[in-house]
Amino acid sequence: MLFHSTQWPSLSRRKLLCVVATSSFAAVMAGMPSLPALAQTGKPVRLILPLSAGSGTDTIARAAGPALSKAMGQPVVIENLPGAGGVTGTAQVAKASPDGSTLGLVSNNHVINPSVYKSMPFDALKDITPISIIGAVPFVLVVNPKVPAKNMKELVALMKAKPDGFNMGSSGNGTILHLAGEMFLFEAGVKARHIPYKGTGPMVTDILGGQVEMGVVALNAVQPFLKAGSLRAIGLLSDKRSAAAPEIPTLAEQGLRNFNVEGWIAVIGPAGMKPPEVKRVHDAFAAAFTSPEVLKAMEEQATSVNPSTPEAAIKYFKSEAERYAALVRKANVTIE
């Protein structure tokens, strides 16, 4: 079975976001269109990340903040609200006022959740406003250095020799990192005990400590550990190597032909946002993420940037939801 995380067009390999503006910032950039009354007050924008600190999306968000605050013309404050694969934090976005004061930065998990949870506190498509698919980040399969495998062939041989000897961590049941790991196991013909965590940070901590042997994680979230040798990369799940880590081979070139999984990142707002406000937010995010300083930061973090239009984001959310529903059925994942 082929696992393609996205039909998203080839993205220029750049890096994404930064943020936590701490001072009152009400000045409007020269040349920007006049902002609604809310923006003119200098009231902070609440940017909710339904993921834990240390996740790939969190790393991205905390790289574009100053540029984002500047482009928005008001402070942007990041708030991590992890839990339930992103449902907990995104619920806060869904029930917020549609005036642009509360936004969310979500990943693939957003469109996966309706297929894995029997009930949710909001409709993942109807109760939000897709504003832009910002870009994508590669995933990488990593192991604790104590695992005596330096590539996929060696790892698969070890796992087949000890079918009950490996644990695979994930950022939570039914998350994209869980599904990506399950698809690796399926394609490689091996087994591992799934250990779900409440976010990427705790999972990586336990892989570093050896409590869990392996896991799939965003490349930008573990680059320091890979460089330090405290984690070992087995292979990228993308179909191409990353310019940020060209030494890491893909799983596809190691034998899993056409295997391609990467994480996309999107900005959303509550349902009911008026078109002028959607455009204002879209233009601000696009300006921030394509600014020279943020593009440089994103390149260093292996994150590619190519902000979509709101219209393209709406269509993409729908198509991704349908595709992941089929993958969830294949993996037989259900959460109460």
C-alpha positions in Angstrom: 0.0 0.0 0.0 1.3 3.4 -0.9 1.1 6.1 1.7 1.2 9.6 0.3 0.6 12.3 2.9 -0.1 15.0 0.4 -0.5 15.9 -3.2 0.7 19.3 -2.2 2.9 20.7 -5.0 6.6 20.8 -4.7 7.5 23.4 -2.1 10.6 25.6 -2.0 12.6 24.2 0.9 12.3 27.0 3.3 11.5 27.2 7.0 8.4 28.5 8.8 7.3 30.6 11.8 8.4 32.1 15.1 6.4 33.9 17.7 5.6 35.1 21.2 5.5 38.9 20.9 5.7 40.1 24.5 5.3 43.9 24.1 2.4 46.0 23.1 2.7 46.2 19.3 0.1 48.4 17.7 2.0 50.0 14.9 0.8 49.1 11.4 3.3 48.4 8.7 3.7 51.1 6.1 1.8 50.3 2.9 -0.5 47.6 4.6 -4.2 48.0 4.1 -6.2 49.6 7.0 -7.0 47.1 9.7 -10.3 46.4 11.4 -11.0 48.0 14.7 -9.7 45.0 16.6 -6.3 45.2 15.0 -6.1 49.0 15.6 -6.5 48.5 19.3 -3.3 46.5 19.5 -5.1 43.7 21.3 -3.0 40.5 21.1 -3.9 37.7 18.7 -4.2 34.3 20.4 -2.5 31.7 18.1 -3.4 28.3 19.5 -1.2 25.3 18.8 -3.1 22.1 19.6 0.2 20.4 20.0 2.8 20.1 22.7 5.9 22.3 23.1 8.8 20.7 21.2 6.6 19.4 18.3 7.6 20.2 14.7 4.7 22.7 14.4 5.7 24.4 17.7 9.3 24.8 16.5 7.9 26.3 13.3 5.6 28.7 15.1 8.3 30.0 17.4 10.4 30.9 14.5 8.0 33.3 12.7 6.5 35.2 15.7 8.2 38.6 15.4 7.6 38.7 11.6 4.0 37.6 12.2 3.4 40.2 14.8 4.8 42.8 12.5 2.6 41.7 9.6 -0.5 41.5 11.7 0.1 44.9 13.2 -0.5 43.6 16.7 1.1 41.2 19.2 0.7 37.4 18.4 0.8 35.2 21.5 1.3 31.4 21.0 -0.5 29.1 23.4 0.2 25.3 23.4 -3.0 23.4 24.2 -2.1 19.7 23.5 -4.4 16.7 24.0 -6.6 14.3 22.2 -4.6 14.5 19.0 -5.2 18.2 18.7 -9.0 18.2 19.5 -8.5 19.9 22.9 -6.8 23.0 21.5 -8.7 23.2 18.2 -12.0 23.2 20.1 -11.0 26.5 21.6 -10.5 27.9 18.1 -13.9 26.5 16.9 -15.8 28.2 19.7 -14.0 31.5 19.6 -15.4 34.8 18.2 -14.9 34.9 14.4 -13.2 38.3 14.6 -9.6 37.2 13.9 -8.5 37.5 17.6 -8.2 33.7 18.0 -6.5 31.6 15.3 -5.1 28.1 15.2 -2.1 26.4 13.6 -2.9 22.8 12.8 -1.4 19.8 11.1 -2.6 16.7 9.3 -4.2 15.6 12.6 -7.0 18.0 12.1 -8.5 16.1 9.2 -7.6 12.7 10.7 -9.4 13.2 14.0 -13.0 12.8 12.6 -12.1 9.3 11.4 -10.5 8.1 14.6 -12.8 9.7 17.3 -16.3 8.4 17.7 -17.4 11.8 18.9 -15.9 15.3 18.7 -16.9 18.6 20.3 -16.9 20.3 16.9 -17.1 19.6 13.2 -13.5 19.6 11.8 -14.7 21.1 8.4 -17.9 23.1 9.2 -16.8 24.7 12.5 -13.5 26.2 11.3 -12.4 28.6 8.5 -9.4 27.3 6.5 -7.2 30.3 5.8 -4.0 28.9 4.3 -1.9 25.7 4.0 1.4 27.2 5.0 3.8 24.5 4.0 5.2 21.1 5.0 8.0 19.4 7.1 9.6 16.0 6.5 9.1 13.2 9.0 12.0 10.9 10.1 12.1 7.5 11.7 14.5 7.7 14.6 15.8 5.1 17.1 17.6 5.3 20.4 21.4 4.9 19.7 21.4 1.7 21.8 19.4 0.0 19.0 22.2 -1.7 17.0 20.8 -0.6 13.6 22.1 2.1 11.3 19.7 1.8 8.4 16.3 0.4 7.6 17.6 -3.0 6.4 19.4 -3.6 9.7 16.4 -2.3 11.8 13.9 -4.5 9.9 16.2 -7.6 10.5 16.4 -6.8 14.2 12.6 -6.4 14.5 11.9 -9.7 12.6 14.4 -11.5 14.9 12.6 -10.1 18.0 9.0 -9.5 17.0 8.0 -8.6 20.6 11.1 -6.7 21.4 10.4 -3.2 20.1 8.2 -0.3 21.3 7.2 2.5 18.9 6.2 5.8 20.4 3.8 8.3 18.9 2.4 11.7 19.8 -1.0 10.1 20.5 -3.5 7.5 19.3 -4.7 8.3 15.7 -2.2 11.2 15.2 -0.3 11.5 11.9 2.8 10.3 13.6 1.0 7.2 14.8 -0.4 6.5 11.4 3.0 7.1 9.7 4.6 4.7 12.1 1.9 2.1 11.5 2.3 2.4 7.8 6.1 1.9 8.1 5.4 -1.3 10.1 2.9 -2.5 7.5 5.1 -1.8 4.5 8.2 -3.3 6.1 6.3 -6.4 7.4 7.4 -6.0 11.0 5.6 -5.4 14.3 6.1 -3.1 17.3 4.1 -2.3 20.4 2.5 1.1 20.1 3.2 3.5 23.0 1.0 6.7 22.7 2.0 9.9 24.4 0.3 13.2 24.9 2.4 15.1 22.4 5.7 14.9 20.6 7.8 16.3 23.4 7.1 13.5 25.9 7.6 10.9 23.2 11.0 12.2 22.2 12.0 12.4 25.8 11.4 8.7 26.3 13.1 7.7 23.0 16.1 9.7 24.2 15.9 7.9 27.6 15.6 4.5 26.0 12.2 3.7 27.5 10.9 3.5 23.9 13.2 2.2 21.1 11.8 4.2 18.1 9.3 6.6 16.7 8.4 8.8 13.8 8.8 12.6 14.4 9.1 15.8 12.4 12.7 16.4 11.3 12.9 19.9 12.6 11.8 18.8 16.1 14.8 16.4 16.5 17.6 17.9 14.4 19.7 19.0 17.5 19.5 15.4 18.9 20.5 13.9 15.6 23.5 16.2 15.4 24.5 15.4 19.0 24.2 11.7 18.4 21.6 11.2 21.1 19.1 10.0 18.5 19.8 8.1 15.2 18.0 8.7 12.0 17.0 5.5 10.1 15.3 7.3 7.2 13.1 10.1 6.0 9.5 9.3 5.2 9.4 11.8 2.3 10.1 10.7 -1.2 13.1 13.0 -1.5 16.0 13.9 0.8 16.0 17.1 2.7 18.5 19.9 2.0 18.6 20.5 5.8 19.9 16.9 6.4 21.1 15.5 3.0 23.0 12.7 4.7 19.7 11.0 5.8 18.4 8.6 3.2 14.7 8.1 2.5 12.9 4.9 3.3 11.9 4.8 -0.3 15.5 4.6 -1.5 16.1 1.9 1.2 13.4 -0.4 -0.2 10.0 1.0 0.6 9.2 2.2 -2.9 6.9 5.2 -3.3 6.7 5.6 0.5 6.0 9.3 1.0 4.7 10.9 4.2 5.2 14.5 5.4 3.4 16.9 7.7 1.6 19.9 6.4 0.8 23.0 8.5 -2.2 25.2 8.1 -3.7 28.3 9.7 -7.4 28.3 10.6 -9.9 30.5 12.3 -13.4 29.9 13.7 -16.3 29.4 11.3 -18.1 32.6 10.2 -15.1 34.8 9.6 -16.0 37.5 7.2 -14.1 37.5 3.8 -12.2 40.8 4.5 -10.9 39.4 7.9 -9.9 36.1 6.2 -8.0 38.0 3.6 -6.3 40.2 6.2 -5.1 37.1 8.2 -4.1 35.2 5.1 -2.1 38.2 3.8 -0.4 38.7 7.1 0.7 35.0 7.4 1.8 34.9 3.8 3.9 38.0 4.3 5.4 36.7 7.5 6.3 33.2 6.2 7.8 34.5 3.0 9.8 37.2 4.6 13.6 36.7 4.1 14.3 36.1 7.8 11.6 33.5 8.2 12.4 31.8 5.0 16.0 31.4 6.2 14.8 30.1 9.6 12.5 27.7 7.8 15.2 26.4 5.6 17.4 25.7 8.6 14.4 23.8 10.1 13.8 21.7 6.9 10.4 23.2 6.5 9.2 24.2 3.0 6.9 27.2 2.6 4.3 27.9 -0.1 1.2 29.6 1.4 -2.0 28.6 -0.4 -5.1 30.7 -0.9 -8.1 30.3 1.4 -10.1 28.7 -1.5 -7.3 26.1 -2.1 -7.1 25.4 1.6 -10.8 24.6 1.8 -10.6 22.1 -1.1 -7.4 20.6 0.4 -9.0 20.0 3.8 -11.8 18.1 2.2 -9.7 15.9 0.0 -7.2 15.2 2.8 -10.1 14.2 5.2 -11.4 11.7 2.6 -8.0 10.2 2.0 -7.1 9.8 5.7 -10.4 8.2 6.4 -9.4 5.4 4.1 -6.0 5.1 5.8 -7.5 5.0 9.3 -9.8 2.2 8.3 -6.7 0.3 7.0 -4.9 0.8 10.3 -8.0 0.0 12.2 -7.7 2.9 14.6 -10.6 4.0 16.7 -10.7 6.1 19.9 -13.7 6.5 22.2 
